[in-house]
Amino acid sequence: MSRMKELSMRAEECRQVHMAACEDWAHGEAVKAWLDDDGNLCVQYEDGSWWHYRETPDGLEWW
């Protein structure tokens, strides 16, 4: 599997978890995914907003 495909699949997994934690998700679909300098997944959404994501012992964290 290509790295881009892996990032895309991981971005969608993160979006699903993030959406489920929000009362009203208004950011749309993931449109871009990349790794930051520390190796954290970053995902940009249709409305232009974006978050960092990482797995922790307590679950998915975003900021």
GISULNOR-V752798 format. One line per field, one symbol per residue. psi: psi as a letter, one per 40 degrees, with the letter a starting at -180 (. if undefined). A space follows every 10 residues. Layout:
BEGIN
psi=???
END
This chain:
BEGIN
psi=hidddddddd dddddddddd eidhheeaih eiiihadeei hhhiideeii iiiihideah ii.
END
